[in-house]
Amino acid sequence: MSSIVQRLRTEMLARDTGKDVLLQGADYRTLREYNHLLVLNSVRLQGPAARVALAQQTGLSKTTVSSIIDQLLQDSLVTEGDFIDAPATGGRRPILVHFNEDLGLVLGIEVGYTSLTLITTNLTGQVKSVWNEPFDFTTPPHTCLAMLSAAIRIFMARSELQWDHILGIGVGISAPIDSRTRSILFPLGEHSWEGIDIAATLSQQFEVPVYVDNNANLAAVSEGRYGVGVPFSDFVYITINQGIGCGLIRNQQIYRGAMGAAGEIGHLQLLDDGPLCICGKRGCLETLANNSAIIADASLGKSLARVAPKARVSPQLADTEDLDINDVIHAAEAGDMSARLALQQAGRYIGAAVAMMINILNPEVVILEGATVRTGRYLLEAVQEESARHTLPVIWPATKMITGQLGDLAVALGAATVVIDAAFALTPSAPLADYP
Ligand SMILES: [Zn+2]
């Protein structure tokens, strides 16, 4: 096993369980180690740089940076190669220091309502392998976790991966996660997840660090790190599928709130007497504008009946039992009035909720993701019009609304990214002033 992957894993597990473990070799809790991470993270996040540039980026002296780089080279955490193209101003040309992104791999997983996505990435989040399979998240928790473990084992075997090379596992789940207990805050189906620490269960089985978070939070991390969110440090990310979720990024970090339930936009109650929601209330946004609601509206012609009481739903939508959201989107684009009105109605509900988020949080940008915003225009246009109508006039012109870029891999990639960030987290617990 790569000794450095092992060392990072031990450190992550120790920090995760709150155990006070003194590691062999480097002690991550001193300023010396903090400085190592400062230099390493500079190369990891800002790209290859010469030693002198790293001294400028970190504020450390050139001598300190040089001795740190020597140590990082010994640990294989960085490599040196490639000269800078610019002509040197005398003396030898500086060599670039690179983060060794292929030192280990990370497993990123999205647990959706009906499907699993498993990916591996290297340590800069480059996707190396992808696997999808059907899943049923409404089964009892222990069945769910057993199916998830089995899928992980099969994925590892199929991809010919060794656990020795895996730094950790990140899991994104389509439900709010209690950040204190790492369990699901309320059930997706009829089964309670209370007391089930998903991360600990998987970590014990596979003997690697495991991080669990809400799917929208992790997709927001992805878009912020690799996608359309890169230029922004404060944004709201909203995913519209079977669930309607939201990730809040404040100062480039996930904002979770006291319990982990911050940003639950899908459970904003818009109608007192609306349909019953999985959270126990009635008329939540999710029940009014998720994919099932749109499909039902389009095929039953509910919005159509309000506009044109005598109009009939077209046979292609009315008589199909296994209609999916893409059928509705394509029908709308092809001119079907019932499909178009259903998407517009859902868009207006979402727009009203988005305006509340904008008024409260004043983000730089709102990123929207989901089949209904990725393809077709009707839902997105309605979201824009309705949120413009409800947002404070002084804020609206300064708020951008864009669609996500990373699509189906966003959650799994965010899950992998959280593991990588945990491995290189700058969290010294010793006072920094004690460095000689
Ligand atoms: Zn609800």
Residues whose N, C-alpha, C, O or C-beta is under 5 A from the ligand:
A	BS01	ZN	G266 H267 C277 I278 C279 C284
